[in-house]
Amino acid sequence: MLEWLAALDRALFYFINVQLANPVTDLVMPFVTSDAVLRVLFAIAILLILWRGDKRTRLMVIFSGLTLALTDQAAANLLKDIFERVRPCRDLPDVHLLVNCGAAFSMPSAHAANAFGQALFWGNGRMKVFAWLLIVASLISVSRIFVGVHYPFDVLVGALVGAMIGMALNCIGNWAIGRYLDARTDSASPKN
């Protein structure tokens, strides 16, 4: 069974990485997956939330940062060392490699974990925003296959890890901030 799943993962990898590769994806996917670009976009999004958001949303930025830290550490430093899966660009012949292969292990994709963590964190309960965040997270995740550094199942596991952490931190953040704001409202109310 495991060998069948590994064969399926390799076949899906080659389909996306080699057969679907074209001049447009070769240009766009390295940009989409760039750590520098993703950091700048995340910083801009957080600044917009701090500028335009209400008090609750601005406080949620703290939990968004915690979500990012947890998804990144779980994927990059904990689970990769448990699974010890070699990256396709180091393991397979004829990989269409568009970026540096990277020294770390492959499973799970930290990019997918981080993107889906933020998508589920910010999209929980906001359907219009959620749809766009899922599209962006999916694009970031599939870019990791297009550039040749992750198998599809690496991306899937990363997405699941990120989604679970994002949903959990959204619930915890909403509960904690609700209690904090309620306590502030109670203390500001005049006593009879």
Contacts in CASP RR format, 6 or more apart in sequence:
PFRMAT RR
TARGET T0000
AUTHOR 0000-0000-0000
METHOD contacts of the structure
MODEL  1
MLEWLAALDRALFYFINVQLANPVTDLVMPFVTSDAVLRVLFAIAILLIL
WRGDKRTRLMVIFSGLTLALTDQAAANLLKDIFERVRPCRDLPDVHLLVN
CGAAFSMPSAHAANAFGQALFWGNGRMKVFAWLLIVASLISVSRIFVGVH
YPFDVLVGALVGAMIGMALNCIGNWAIGRYLDARTDSASPKN
5 153 0 8 1.000
9 151 0 8 1.000
9 152 0 8 1.000
9 153 0 8 1.000
10 88 0 8 1.000
10 92 0 8 1.000
10 151 0 8 1.000
12 145 0 8 1.000
12 151 0 8 1.000
12 152 0 8 1.000
13 88 0 8 1.000
13 92 0 8 1.000
13 145 0 8 1.000
13 148 0 8 1.000
13 151 0 8 1.000
13 152 0 8 1.000
14 92 0 8 1.000
14 94 0 8 1.000
16 142 0 8 1.000
16 145 0 8 1.000
16 146 0 8 1.000
16 152 0 8 1.000
17 88 0 8 1.000
17 95 0 8 1.000
17 96 0 8 1.000
17 145 0 8 1.000
17 146 0 8 1.000
17 148 0 8 1.000
18 94 0 8 1.000
18 95 0 8 1.000
18 96 0 8 1.000
20 146 0 8 1.000
21 96 0 8 1.000
21 146 0 8 1.000
25 146 0 8 1.000
26 98 0 8 1.000
29 98 0 8 1.000
29 143 0 8 1.000
29 146 0 8 1.000
29 147 0 8 1.000
30 98 0 8 1.000
30 99 0 8 1.000
30 143 0 8 1.000
30 147 0 8 1.000
31 37 0 8 1.000
32 139 0 8 1.000
32 140 0 8 1.000
32 143 0 8 1.000
33 99 0 8 1.000
33 111 0 8 1.000
33 140 0 8 1.000
33 143 0 8 1.000
33 144 0 8 1.000
33 146 0 8 1.000
33 147 0 8 1.000
38 111 0 8 1.000
38 114 0 8 1.000
38 140 0 8 1.000
42 68 0 8 1.000
42 118 0 8 1.000
46 61 0 8 1.000
46 64 0 8 1.000
49 57 0 8 1.000
49 58 0 8 1.000
49 60 0 8 1.000
49 61 0 8 1.000
50 58 0 8 1.000
50 61 0 8 1.000
55 181 0 8 1.000
56 177 0 8 1.000
56 178 0 8 1.000
56 181 0 8 1.000
59 177 0 8 1.000
59 180 0 8 1.000
59 181 0 8 1.000
60 173 0 8 1.000
60 174 0 8 1.000
60 177 0 8 1.000
63 121 0 8 1.000
63 169 0 8 1.000
63 170 0 8 1.000
63 172 0 8 1.000
63 173 0 8 1.000
63 176 0 8 1.000
63 177 0 8 1.000
64 118 0 8 1.000
64 121 0 8 1.000
64 122 0 8 1.000
64 169 0 8 1.000
66 169 0 8 1.000
67 117 0 8 1.000
67 118 0 8 1.000
67 121 0 8 1.000
67 165 0 8 1.000
67 166 0 8 1.000
67 169 0 8 1.000
67 170 0 8 1.000
68 114 0 8 1.000
68 117 0 8 1.000
68 118 0 8 1.000
70 165 0 8 1.000
70 169 0 8 1.000
71 110 0 8 1.000
71 113 0 8 1.000
71 114 0 8 1.000
71 116 0 8 1.000
71 117 0 8 1.000
71 161 0 8 1.000
71 162 0 8 1.000
71 165 0 8 1.000
71 166 0 8 1.000
72 110 0 8 1.000
72 113 0 8 1.000
72 114 0 8 1.000
74 113 0 8 1.000
74 161 0 8 1.000
74 162 0 8 1.000
74 165 0 8 1.000
75 108 0 8 1.000
75 109 0 8 1.000
75 110 0 8 1.000
75 112 0 8 1.000
75 113 0 8 1.000
75 114 0 8 1.000
75 158 0 8 1.000
75 161 0 8 1.000
75 162 0 8 1.000
76 104 0 8 1.000
76 110 0 8 1.000
79 107 0 8 1.000
79 108 0 8 1.000
79 157 0 8 1.000
79 161 0 8 1.000
80 104 0 8 1.000
80 105 0 8 1.000
80 106 0 8 1.000
80 107 0 8 1.000
80 108 0 8 1.000
80 110 0 8 1.000
81 105 0 8 1.000
83 105 0 8 1.000
83 106 0 8 1.000
83 107 0 8 1.000
83 108 0 8 1.000
84 105 0 8 1.000
85 105 0 8 1.000
85 106 0 8 1.000
85 107 0 8 1.000
85 151 0 8 1.000
85 154 0 8 1.000
86 105 0 8 1.000
86 106 0 8 1.000
87 101 0 8 1.000
87 102 0 8 1.000
87 104 0 8 1.000
87 105 0 8 1.000
87 106 0 8 1.000
87 148 0 8 1.000
87 149 0 8 1.000
87 150 0 8 1.000
88 95 0 8 1.000
88 106 0 8 1.000
88 148 0 8 1.000
88 149 0 8 1.000
88 150 0 8 1.000
88 151 0 8 1.000
89 95 0 8 1.000
89 97 0 8 1.000
89 101 0 8 1.000
89 102 0 8 1.000
89 148 0 8 1.000
89 149 0 8 1.000
90 101 0 8 1.000
95 148 0 8 1.000
96 146 0 8 1.000
96 148 0 8 1.000
97 147 0 8 1.000
97 148 0 8 1.000
97 149 0 8 1.000
98 146 0 8 1.000
98 147 0 8 1.000
98 148 0 8 1.000
99 147 0 8 1.000
99 148 0 8 1.000
99 149 0 8 1.000
101 148 0 8 1.000
101 149 0 8 1.000
102 149 0 8 1.000
106 149 0 8 1.000
106 150 0 8 1.000
106 151 0 8 1.000
106 154 0 8 1.000
107 151 0 8 1.000
107 153 0 8 1.000
107 154 0 8 1.000
107 157 0 8 1.000
108 154 0 8 1.000
108 155 0 8 1.000
108 157 0 8 1.000
108 158 0 8 1.000
108 160 0 8 1.000
108 161 0 8 1.000
109 141 0 8 1.000
109 144 0 8 1.000
109 150 0 8 1.000
109 154 0 8 1.000
109 155 0 8 1.000
109 157 0 8 1.000
109 158 0 8 1.000
109 159 0 8 1.000
110 158 0 8 1.000
111 140 0 8 1.000
111 141 0 8 1.000
111 143 0 8 1.000
111 144 0 8 1.000
111 150 0 8 1.000
112 137 0 8 1.000
112 140 0 8 1.000
112 141 0 8 1.000
112 144 0 8 1.000
112 150 0 8 1.000
112 154 0 8 1.000
112 155 0 8 1.000
112 156 0 8 1.000
112 157 0 8 1.000
112 158 0 8 1.000
112 159 0 8 1.000
112 162 0 8 1.000
113 158 0 8 1.000
113 159 0 8 1.000
113 161 0 8 1.000
113 162 0 8 1.000
113 165 0 8 1.000
114 162 0 8 1.000
115 136 0 8 1.000
115 137 0 8 1.000
115 140 0 8 1.000
115 141 0 8 1.000
115 159 0 8 1.000
116 137 0 8 1.000
116 141 0 8 1.000
116 158 0 8 1.000
116 159 0 8 1.000
116 160 0 8 1.000
116 161 0 8 1.000
116 162 0 8 1.000
116 163 0 8 1.000
116 166 0 8 1.000
117 137 0 8 1.000
117 162 0 8 1.000
117 163 0 8 1.000
117 165 0 8 1.000
117 166 0 8 1.000
118 133 0 8 1.000
118 137 0 8 1.000
118 166 0 8 1.000
119 130 0 8 1.000
119 133 0 8 1.000
119 134 0 8 1.000
119 136 0 8 1.000
119 137 0 8 1.000
119 163 0 8 1.000
120 162 0 8 1.000
120 163 0 8 1.000
120 166 0 8 1.000
120 167 0 8 1.000
120 170 0 8 1.000
121 166 0 8 1.000
121 167 0 8 1.000
121 169 0 8 1.000
121 170 0 8 1.000
122 129 0 8 1.000
122 130 0 8 1.000
122 133 0 8 1.000
122 170 0 8 1.000
123 129 0 8 1.000
123 130 0 8 1.000
123 133 0 8 1.000
123 170 0 8 1.000
124 130 0 8 1.000
124 166 0 8 1.000
124 167 0 8 1.000
124 170 0 8 1.000
124 171 0 8 1.000
137 159 0 8 1.000
141 155 0 8 1.000
141 158 0 8 1.000
141 159 0 8 1.000
142 155 0 8 1.000
144 150 0 8 1.000
144 154 0 8 1.000
144 155 0 8 1.000
145 151 0 8 1.000
145 152 0 8 1.000
145 155 0 8 1.000
END
